[in-house]
Amino acid sequence: MAKISPFEALRPQPQLAKQVASKPYDVLNSAEAKIEAVGNAYSFLHITKSEIGLAENIDVHSQEVYQLALENLNAFIQRDVLFKESKPCYYIYQLIMDGRAQTGLVCASSIDDYNNDIIKKHEFTRPEKELDRINHIKTTGAQTGNVFLAYRNQASIDTIIDKWKTTKNPVYDFTAEDGIQHTVWAVSDETIIDQITNLFATEVPCTYIADGHHRAASAAKVKLAISEEAVKPGGEAKKVSDYFLTTLFPSNQLAIMDYNRVVKDLNGLSATAFLAALEQDFTIQKEESAFKPTALHSFGMYLENNWYQLTAKPGIYTTDPIGVLDVTILSNSILSKVLGIQDQRTDKRIDFVGGIRGMAELEKRVNSGEMALAISLYPVTIDQLFNIADAGEVMPPKSTWFEPKLRDGLLTHLIY
């Protein structure tokens, strides 16, 4: 059963919440983050993407970057931009995007649950991204990135959360520049806290990582590293956190967007030869404009200023939970078979583009000359995600994109 705990959040003063709250560190590159933070000394990007305060040619994974993140975090605390909650609380976090609302519970989830597969995964992680978050957490002593967990909705939990939302005033309520409304309530009543803890411990057998595999894996490895350091002879004892920052959303409130791919080159093939190779497994139709798939086993492809619709031929995929996925078909029949990309986690020739960025972003990446090819996919469903995780299977990396995104900086979990 799911083990969760309230925690003493480090959070912004209410009047500064909108300025502090920033897009997640992993949806912006350094240049985009620098633009986002221009003129805003309170932006949490100064902590999560601290390289924006250093020379442009800085190695974003250098210790200098993580050290500046710590200095900026301390400065925010010293200037009273951020303060630490006086007692452990749960937090209710509601997001409204395009009229659709989803409400989650911000809490600390057990790292033991992560290690014991009570918190279920559906993706492998990329080593360099894990190491980045490990170094950031270890240097700052803070989990600044929220792990987005889903669970099969329970009416008893919904009732408590809905009642608190309707009877209590929020601590934050603002609409960000992208039009998404963020509202947060602090649950400080010990009786209600105990009820929530017990409901998850008795009615929620497991949770599922929807977004944040790297953040979760990094938190678990940091906990292990700190534990080992603390018990070394002569080692300085440190406070060890057995929990990591999460927000738990009921599955019936969630929507998954497409997660698309761009590739740097055609593996030595001409465009003509590449299209000919694809015809073995796909029917190909040229499109007049950007093609966004509306059904399974259909793909959009942008190549040399032209869009194509690819439809997978019967027999090239299986019907098991993994084999039927479009990300699996893409991986097996295009990336691996034709382009020679065997491991999407480590191959530098491939990148991933969240569906929120739209089809224009795919065209931009190719038209700039940075990439040779873009492929758009039909999104995975929440039931597919649960079925795969329950079966102990793993999707290809970057298979799901959830919107709206939780903002960094509103609620931070300090581990020492």
Residue pairs with C-beta under 8 A, 6 or more apart in sequence:
1 118
1 200
1 201
1 202
1 203
1 204
1 205
2 109
2 110
2 113
2 118
2 119
2 151
2 200
2 201
2 204
2 205
2 206
2 207
2 248
3 109
3 110
3 112
3 113
3 118
3 200
3 201
4 105
4 107
4 108
4 109
4 110
4 196
4 197
4 200
4 201
4 246
4 248
5 88
5 107
5 108
5 109
5 110
5 197
5 243
6 88
6 89
6 90
6 107
6 108
6 187
6 193
6 197
7 85
7 88
7 89
7 107
7 108
7 243
7 245
7 413
8 84
8 85
8 86
8 87
8 88
8 89
8 414
9 84
9 85
9 89
9 91
9 106
9 411
9 412
9 413
10 77
10 82
10 83
10 84
10 85
10 142
10 411
10 412
10 413
10 414
11 17
11 82
11 83
11 85
11 171
11 410
11 411
11 412
12 19
12 20
12 21
12 42
12 81
12 82
12 83
12 409
12 410
13 80
13 81
13 82
13 83
14 171
14 172
16 42
16 81
17 172
17 174
17 410
18 174
18 176
19 40
19 42
19 43
20 42
20 43
20 44
20 76
20 81
20 82
20 409
20 410
21 44
21 174
21 176
21 182
21 407
21 408
21 409
21 410
22 36
22 37
22 43
22 44
22 45
22 48
22 407
22 408
22 409
23 36
23 45
23 405
23 407
23 408
24 48
24 145
24 146
24 405
24 406
24 407
24 408
25 33
25 45
25 48
25 49
25 144
25 145
25 408
26 129
26 145
26 214
27 354
27 405
28 36
28 45
28 49
30 49
30 51
30 52
30 56
30 60
33 45
33 49
33 52
34 49
34 52
36 43
36 45
37 43
37 45
37 46
37 49
37 52
42 76
42 81
43 409
44 144
44 407
44 408
44 409
45 52
45 408
46 52
46 53
46 72
46 76
47 69
47 72
47 73
47 76
47 140
47 144
47 409
48 69
48 136
48 144
48 145
48 408
48 409
50 65
50 66
50 68
50 69
50 72
51 58
51 60
51 65
51 68
53 68
53 72
54 64
54 65
54 68
58 64
58 65
59 65
60 132
61 128
61 131
61 132
61 135
63 135
63 139
66 135
66 136
66 138
66 139
66 140
67 139
69 136
69 139
69 140
70 139
70 140
70 141
73 82
73 140
73 142
76 82
77 83
77 84
82 412
84 414
85 186
87 188
88 193
89 186
89 187
89 188
89 193
90 105
90 106
90 107
90 186
90 187
90 192
90 193
90 196
91 105
91 106
91 107
91 184
91 185
91 186
91 187
91 411
92 103
92 104
92 105
92 106
92 161
92 164
92 165
92 184
92 185
92 187
93 103
93 104
93 105
93 106
93 182
93 183
93 184
93 247
93 406
93 410
93 411
94 101
94 102
94 103
94 104
94 165
94 181
94 182
94 183
94 184
95 101
95 102
95 103
95 180
95 181
95 182
95 183
95 404
95 406
96 180
96 181
96 183
96 404
97 179
97 180
97 181
97 403
97 404
98 179
100 255
101 253
102 249
102 253
102 254
102 404
103 161
103 165
103 249
103 253
104 148
104 247
104 248
104 249
104 406
105 157
105 161
105 196
105 247
105 248
106 146
106 184
106 245
106 246
106 247
106 411
107 246
107 247
107 248
108 241
108 243
108 244
108 245
108 246
108 413
109 119
109 147
109 149
109 207
109 243
109 244
109 246
109 248
110 118
110 119
110 242
110 243
111 219
111 220
111 223
111 241
111 242
111 243
111 244
112 118
112 242
113 119
113 207
114 216
114 219
114 220
114 244
115 220
117 206
117 392
118 205
118 206
118 207
119 149
119 206
119 207
119 208
119 209
119 216
120 206
120 207
120 208
120 209
120 389
120 390
121 209
121 213
121 216
121 389
121 394
122 208
122 209
122 385
122 388
122 389
122 393
122 394
122 395
122 399
122 400
123 209
123 213
123 394
123 395
123 396
123 397
123 398
123 399
124 213
124 345
124 394
124 397
125 213
125 214
125 217
125 345
125 397
126 214
126 345
126 346
126 397
127 345
127 346
129 214
130 214
130 217
130 218
130 221
132 214
133 145
133 214
133 215
133 218
133 219
134 218
134 221
134 222
134 225
136 144
137 143
137 218
137 219
137 222
137 415
138 222
138 225
138 226
141 414
141 415
141 416
142 412
142 413
142 414
142 415
143 215
143 219
143 241
143 244
143 245
143 412
143 413
143 414
143 415
144 245
144 408
144 409
144 412
145 212
145 215
145 245
145 408
146 212
146 215
146 245
146 246
146 247
146 406
146 408
146 411
147 209
147 211
147 212
147 215
147 216
147 219
147 244
147 245
147 246
147 247
148 209
148 210
148 211
148 212
148 246
148 247
148 249
148 402
148 406
149 207
149 208
149 209
149 210
149 212
149 246
149 247
149 248
149 249
150 207
150 208
150 210
150 248
150 249
150 250
150 251
150 254
150 382
150 385
150 386
151 204
151 206
151 207
151 208
151 248
151 249
151 250
151 251
152 204
152 250
152 251
152 386
153 250
153 251
153 252
153 253
154 199
154 203
154 204
154 250
156 199
156 203
157 196
157 199
157 200
157 203
157 204
157 250
158 250
160 192
160 195
160 196
160 199
164 185
164 187
164 192
165 185
168 185
169 185
170 183
170 184
170 185
171 184
171 185
171 186
172 182
172 183
172 184
172 410
173 181
173 182
173 183
173 184
174 181
174 182
175 181
175 182
176 182
176 407
180 404
182 407
182 410
184 410
184 411
187 193
187 196
200 248
207 246
207 248
208 385
208 386
208 389
209 216
210 249
210 254
210 385
210 400
210 402
211 400
211 401
211 402
211 405
212 246
215 244
215 245
216 244
219 241
219 244
219 245
220 244
222 415
223 240
223 241
223 242
223 244
223 415
226 238
226 240
226 241
226 415
226 416
227 240
229 235
229 236
229 238
230 236
230 237
230 238
230 240
238 416
239 415
239 416
240 415
240 416
241 413
241 415
241 416
243 413
244 413
245 411
245 412
245 413
247 406
251 382
251 386
254 382
254 402
255 402
255 403
256 379
256 380
256 381
256 382
256 385
256 400
256 401
256 402
257 354
257 355
257 356
257 379
257 401
257 402
257 403
258 292
258 293
258 355
258 376
258 377
258 378
258 379
258 401
259 327
259 352
259 353
259 354
259 355
259 377
259 379
259 398
259 399
259 400
259 401
260 352
260 353
260 354
260 355
260 362
260 374
260 375
260 376
260 377
261 330
261 335
261 350
261 351
261 352
261 353
261 374
261 375
261 377
262 350
262 351
262 352
262 353
262 362
262 365
262 366
262 370
262 371
262 373
262 374
262 375
263 335
263 339
263 341
263 349
263 350
263 351
263 371
263 372
263 373
263 374
263 375
264 348
264 349
264 350
264 370
264 371
264 372
265 349
265 372
266 273
266 274
266 339
266 372
266 373
267 338
267 339
267 340
269 277
269 338
271 303
271 304
274 303
274 338
274 373
275 284
275 303
275 308
277 338
278 284
278 310
278 334
278 338
281 312
281 313
281 316
281 333
281 334
281 337
282 299
282 310
282 311
282 312
282 313
282 333
283 310
283 311
283 313
284 308
284 309
284 310
285 308
285 309
285 311
286 306
286 307
286 308
286 309
287 300
287 306
287 307
287 308
287 309
288 307
289 307
290 300
290 302
290 307
290 359
290 360
290 362
290 363
290 376
291 300
291 301
291 307
291 308
291 309
291 376
292 300
292 359
292 376
293 299
293 300
293 309
293 326
293 376
293 377
293 378
294 378
295 378
296 324
296 326
296 378
297 311
297 312
297 317
297 326
297 329
297 378
298 309
298 310
298 311
298 312
298 326
298 378
299 309
299 310
299 311
299 312
299 326
299 330
299 375
299 376
299 377
299 378
300 307
300 308
300 309
300 310
300 359
300 375
300 376
300 377
301 307
301 308
301 309
301 310
301 373
301 374
301 375
301 376
302 308
302 362
302 363
302 366
302 373
302 374
302 375
302 376
303 366
303 372
303 373
303 374
305 367
312 326
312 329
312 333
316 329
316 332
316 333
317 323
317 324
317 328
317 329
317 332
317 333
318 324
321 384
321 387
321 388
321 391
321 393
322 328
322 388
322 393
322 394
322 395
325 380
325 384
325 388
325 395
325 396
325 399
326 377
326 378
326 380
327 377
327 380
327 395
327 396
327 399
328 395
328 396
330 375
330 377
330 396
331 344
331 396
334 375
335 341
335 344
335 350
336 342
339 349
341 347
341 349
341 350
344 350
344 396
344 397
344 398
345 397
351 365
351 371
352 397
352 398
353 361
353 362
353 365
353 374
354 401
354 403
355 379
355 401
355 403
356 401
356 403
359 376
362 374
362 376
363 374
365 371
365 374
366 372
366 373
366 374
379 400
379 401
380 395
380 399
380 400
385 395
385 400
388 394
388 395
